[in-house]
Amino acid sequence: MKIYLEDERTTPDGWHRVYWPDEAVELLKTGSVTEISLDHDLGDDDRGTGYDVVLWIEEQVALHGFVPPAMKVHSANVSARTKMENGIRAIEAMMRRRVD
């Protein structure tokens, strides 16, 4: 399953849209997510941002052996995009160290 976390843009064909980080996390917990594309600003920061999903994945990889799906960021928020992409690089580095 391919997950698209987004509040406004049109969902690409073949993707399952979710609006909030908790929805994305629940699907990630199933182990059936093969790819996730994240927006940062979702319209209500009290409900979370795409970065919260990156942090959840990072914690699960570091502490629980979680195998993450392919991850990308489609946010237009430049500073948040950079922060999220740095988190994804950290996750990918942890995964590389696992196999070394």
For each residue, the residues with C-beta under 8 A, 3 or more apart:
1: 16 27 32 33 34
2: 14 15 16 33 34 35 36 37
3: 15 16 18 24 27 28 33 35 36 37 69
4: 11 12 15 16 17 18 36 37
5: 17 18 19 20 21 23 24 36 37 38 39 42 50 53
6: 9 11 17 18 19 37 39 42 74
7: 19 39 41 42 43
8: 43
9: 6 39 74
10:
11: 4 6 15 16 17
12: 4 15
13:
14: 2
15: 2 3 4 11 12 37
16: 1 2 3 4 11 27
17: 4 5 6 11
18: 3 4 5 6 23 24 27
19: 5 6 7 23 42
20: 5 23 24 42 47 48
21: 5 24 25 42 47 48 49 50 52 53 56
22: 25 26 47 48
23: 5 18 19 20 26 27
24: 3 5 18 20 21 27 28 36 38 53
25: 21 22 28 29 53 56
26: 22 23 29 30
27: 1 3 16 18 23 24 30 32 33
28: 3 24 25 31 33 36 53 56 57 60 69
29: 25 26
30: 26 27 33
31: 28
32: 1 27
33: 1 2 3 27 28 30 36 69
34: 1 2 69 70
35: 2 3 69 70 71 72
36: 2 3 4 5 24 28 33 53 69 70 71 72
37: 2 3 4 5 6 15 71 72 73 74
38: 5 24 50 53 54 71 72 73 74 75 84
39: 5 6 7 9 42 50 73 74 75
40: 49 50 51 73 75 77 80 81 84
41: 7 45 49 50 75 77 80
42: 5 6 7 19 20 21 39 45 47 48 49 50
43: 7 8
44: 47
45: 41 42 48 49
46:
47: 20 21 22 42 44
48: 20 21 22 42 45 52 53
49: 21 40 41 42 45 52 80
50: 5 21 38 39 40 41 42 53 54 73 75 80 84
51: 40 54 55 80 83 84 87
52: 21 48 49 55 56
53: 5 21 24 25 28 36 38 48 50 56 57
54: 38 50 51 57 58 71 84 87 88 91
55: 51 52 58 59 87
56: 21 25 28 52 53 59 60
57: 28 53 54 60 61 66 68 71 91
58: 54 55 61 62 87 90 91 94
59: 55 56 62 63 64
60: 28 56 57 63 64 66 68
61: 57 58 64 65 66 67 68 91 94 95
62: 58 59 94
63: 59 60
64: 59 60 61
65: 61
66: 57 60 61
67: 61 95
68: 57 60 61 71 91 95
69: 3 28 33 34 35 36
70: 34 35 36
71: 35 36 37 38 54 57 68 88 91
72: 35 36 37 38 88
73: 37 38 39 40 50 81 84 85 88
74: 6 9 37 38 39
75: 38 39 40 41 50 80 81 84
76: 81
77: 40 41 80 81
78: 81 82
79: 82 83
80: 40 41 49 50 51 75 77 83 84
81: 40 73 75 76 77 78 84 85
82: 78 79 85 86
83: 51 79 80 86 87
84: 38 40 50 51 54 73 75 80 81 87 88
85: 73 81 82 88 89
86: 82 83 89 90
87: 51 54 55 58 83 84 90 91
88: 54 71 72 73 84 85 91 92
89: 85 86 92 93
90: 58 86 87 93 94
91: 54 57 58 61 68 71 87 88 94 95
92: 88 89 95 96
93: 89 90 96 97
94: 58 61 62 90 91 97 98
95: 61 67 68 91 92 98 99
96: 92 93 99 100
97: 93 94 100
98: 94 95
99: 95 96
100: 96 97
